[in-house]
């Protein structure tokens, strides 16, 4: 089974799965924000994922790699702890589809951070793929963006900071945690952030909202799906993909996230245009070039 996954077809299947899950996460965040504030959506997501992983990967608590604690802590906070707050905050103002589209910047920051700090080597054709991905995303973004203002810029920068966190975390995993099991990385890294998320929830008005808000239960349901599928299980798959292929290929799933976001828009009765189709083709071309090895 492992050999089937660790193959070219298996790598692309994992990439597609991550694109579908993470591309759908923004609509789930939007549903969670119907009842809770952005801090509660983020901490609920982290805490539920922590509980799920603590059960799934409980055996790894018996043999914690002490020498790897520092990169595990960094991965926990940078890759799994900070981004949920940034993306939830951004969606209090920006449309979920637009936030999803901005994720295409993750491979770009993965490359920059990898070159600057982790001796990442890539070919010129990979840079061309990055350029295609960004151009395609901008092309998709233009017809959906209203007049630019300071508030739009501010919340857009919050999303971009989240993509920087993802790019940094991917490099940490590849450089320092490659020999660890993917479930082990996810379980232990969430242990450093999960309890704090639970403490925050208990000290907020979470329980009051749960008892009084008519959409509280449905919002928790959406956040639970987001936590288990979009955080816990997808982080395991992402860690595995980084170890098998490297951070550049793994983070290129973010090129397909905008496409999933558009599909969600269509399901929400948004109109698909020729510009969306052209953007789709440009992004797919970028995915191919960014992963071309010769």
Buried (B, 14 or more C-beta within 10 A) or exposed (E): EEEEBBEEEBBBBBBEBBBBBBBBBBBBBBBBBBBBBBBBBBBBBBBBBBBBBBEBBEEBEEEEBEEBEEBBBBBBBBBBBBBBBBBBBBBBBBBBBBBBBBBBBBBBBBBBBBEEEBEBEBEEBBBBBBBBBBBBBBBBBEEBBEEEEEEBEEBBEBBBBBBBBBBBBBBBBBBBBEEBBBBBBBBBBBBBBBBBBBEBBEEBEBEEBBEEBEBBEBBBEBBBBBBBBBBBBBBBBBBBBBBBBBBBBBBBBBBBBBBBBBBBBEEEEBEEEEEBEEBBEBBBBBBBBBBEEE
